Amino acid sequence: MINQKNLLAFFRIVTRLIFNLALVALLVGLLVSVTRTLLDLGLAFSQPTVRLGLKDLVTNILSLVVVLELVRAFVDYFEYERIRAEILVEVAVVFVLREMMLGLFSGDIRGLDVLVWSAGILALIGARALAIAFPYGKR
């Protein structure tokens, strides 16, 4: 017989299965990315200029940091059985920092744009501080 208790148990099993599959996919992607980054390390030395070689290397490494933060968010879900706001804000901070650094490195961000990006990062850091100061579920 289908009742709410059985349906909830089924939901939890399916949710854990989906999160496990997503975590495995992220880990496989992370391993492939690390391997490709190490293999591309030789290209950094073979490019005509140092900047061309390092641009791809920096992009790959910063992308790896973002994926690592996502993996940490999924692992954190298993520990607390919910996604904590502070972890999501940390992922957002890392992603925005990555985009800003890539923009600065490629020369796309100049002048006032740096101020706007910095204000966005400060807002995210403020949101993280609030998430830590006022955790959900604790009084």
C-alpha positions as a printed NumPy array, in Angstrom:
array([[  0.   ,   0.   ,   0.   ],
       [  1.261,   3.445,  -0.866],
       [  1.212,   5.835,   2.036],
       [  3.08 ,   9.005,   2.844],
       [  5.783,   7.246,   4.863],
       [  6.624,   4.816,   2.041],
       [  6.499,   7.57 ,  -0.551],
       [  8.854,   9.735,   1.52 ],
       [ 11.272,   6.818,   1.939],
       [ 11.185,   6.235,  -1.824],
       [ 11.827,   9.945,  -2.428],
       [ 14.875,   9.888,  -0.124],
       [ 16.307,   6.83 ,  -1.878],
       [ 15.825,   8.337,  -5.325],
       [ 17.276,  11.686,  -4.206],
       [ 20.369,  10.004,  -2.765],
       [ 20.777,   7.965,  -5.943],
       [ 20.572,  11.07 ,  -8.128],
       [ 23.032,  12.977,  -5.933],
       [ 25.396,   9.982,  -5.951],
       [ 25.271,   9.834,  -9.748],
       [ 25.874,  13.579,  -9.993],
       [ 28.809,  13.299,  -7.571],
       [ 30.331,  10.438,  -9.561],
       [ 29.909,  12.434, -12.783],
       [ 31.583,  15.473, -11.176],
       [ 34.46 ,  13.354,  -9.869],
       [ 35.015,  11.711, -13.259],
       [ 34.925,  15.12 , -14.914],
       [ 37.361,  16.432, -12.322],
       [ 39.784,  13.567, -12.932],
       [ 39.577,  14.05 , -16.697],
       [ 40.119,  17.791, -16.298],
       [ 43.146,  17.328, -14.038],
       [ 44.627,  14.829, -16.482],
       [ 44.071,  17.143, -19.449],
       [ 45.509,  20.096, -17.536],
       [ 48.647,  18.122, -16.716],
       [ 48.954,  16.984, -20.332],
       [ 48.439,  20.559, -21.561],
       [ 51.193,  21.775, -19.268],
       [ 53.685,  21.029, -22.024],
       [ 51.753,  23.332, -24.369],
       [ 52.403,  26.237, -22.013],
       [ 56.081,  25.968, -22.878],
       [ 55.628,  25.386, -26.606],
       [ 53.442,  28.441, -27.335],
       [ 55.106,  31.414, -29.081],
       [ 54.493,  33.673, -26.09 ],
       [ 54.247,  32.94 , -22.402],
       [ 50.884,  34.679, -22.212],
       [ 49.237,  32.383, -24.79 ],
       [ 50.498,  29.278, -23.032],
       [ 49.515,  30.401, -19.568],
       [ 46.066,  31.658, -20.575],
       [ 44.731,  28.138, -21.166],
       [ 46.511,  26.814, -18.097],
       [ 45.042,  29.511, -15.836],
       [ 41.574,  28.977, -17.325],
       [ 41.744,  25.224, -16.711],
       [ 43.01 ,  25.559, -13.154],
       [ 40.387,  28.142, -12.208],
       [ 37.687,  25.916, -13.709],
       [ 38.996,  23.025, -11.6  ],
       [ 38.602,  25.151,  -8.469],
       [ 34.943,  25.808,  -9.369],
       [ 34.305,  22.082,  -9.915],
       [ 36.016,  21.288,  -6.602],
       [ 33.66 ,  23.676,  -4.841],
       [ 30.68 ,  21.989,  -6.515],
       [ 31.919,  18.578,  -5.372],
       [ 32.264,  19.973,  -1.864],
       [ 28.66 ,  21.222,  -2.03 ],
       [ 27.422,  17.748,  -2.996],
       [ 29.453,  16.072,  -0.249],
       [ 28.116,  18.631,   2.207],
       [ 24.582,  17.67 ,   1.174],
       [ 25.216,  14.092,   2.302],
       [ 26.572,  15.267,   5.635],
       [ 23.705,  17.637,   6.517],
       [ 20.957,  16.256,   4.228],
       [ 20.373,  19.751,   2.874],
       [ 22.29 ,  22.245,   0.814],
       [ 23.633,  24.956,   3.083],
       [ 23.408,  28.543,   1.874],
       [ 26.981,  29.345,   2.894],
       [ 28.322,  26.586,   0.62 ],
       [ 26.274,  27.85 ,  -2.332],
       [ 27.501,  31.39 ,  -1.735],
       [ 31.089,  30.103,  -1.587],
       [ 30.596,  28.402,  -4.964],
       [ 29.201,  31.674,  -6.343],
       [ 32.165,  33.644,  -4.954],
       [ 34.633,  31.231,  -6.539],
       [ 32.785,  31.361,  -9.862],
       [ 32.618,  35.187,  -9.9  ],
       [ 36.292,  35.426,  -8.894],
       [ 37.148,  33.033, -11.725],
       [ 35.261,  35.117, -14.264],
       [ 36.82 ,  38.344, -12.984],
       [ 40.337,  36.913, -13.045],
       [ 39.853,  35.545, -16.555],
       [ 38.501,  38.907, -17.684],
       [ 41.45 ,  40.721, -16.147],
       [ 43.901,  38.221, -17.61 ],
       [ 42.462,  38.559, -21.115],
       [ 42.191,  42.353, -20.85 ],
       [ 38.386,  42.48 , -21.211],
       [ 37.819,  44.131, -17.819],
       [ 39.128,  47.646, -17.303],
       [ 38.526,  50.715, -15.19 ],
       [ 35.046,  50.96 , -13.721],
       [ 34.308,  47.306, -14.505],
       [ 36.825,  46.265, -11.859],
       [ 34.921,  48.338,  -9.296],
       [ 31.587,  46.75 , -10.297],
       [ 33.033,  43.223, -10.161],
       [ 34.617,  43.964,  -6.781],
       [ 31.308,  45.275,  -5.427],
       [ 29.605,  42.076,  -6.575],
       [ 32.242,  39.958,  -4.865],
       [ 31.904,  42.007,  -1.669],
       [ 28.123,  41.529,  -1.771],
       [ 28.592,  37.758,  -2.081],
       [ 31.097,  37.751,   0.778],
       [ 28.584,  39.727,   2.86 ],
       [ 25.919,  37.148,   2.019],
       [ 28.281,  34.377,   3.128],
       [ 28.962,  36.189,   6.397],
       [ 25.214,  36.498,   6.998],
       [ 24.712,  32.811,   6.192],
       [ 27.328,  31.904,   8.778],
       [ 26.055,  34.376,  11.381],
       [ 22.44 ,  33.245,  11.032],
       [ 22.479,  29.526,  10.193],
       [ 19.209,  27.923,   9.135],
       [ 17.561,  25.699,  11.707],
       [ 19.584,  26.858,  14.717],
       [ 18.122,  29.232,  17.252]])
